[in-house]
Amino acid sequence: MKQVEERYISFEASKMAYRDIKNSVDTAKREGIEIGMKKGREEGRAEGMNLRSLEIARKMLAKGMDEASIMDMTGLTVEETKMLKAEM
């Protein structure tokens, strides 16, 4: 009888340890997913803003605005502005 009780106690302790580890892993997964989603949203916003700046710069170039004004208003670099001008 004592051996059965010892096995039961050992089994329960093992079960608790497993649950603790599983909860830790599940929490880490949730946090990792949350961090990844946040980073993805930030990168998507930045990319969207850059694409919008390029679109606006194209329109400004088409209207004959000077490169310095375009760079000042859109935040684009000299290289990006020259690349857009070469595409036209």
Helices and strands as residue ranges (DSSP letters): H 2-62, H 67-74, H 78-87
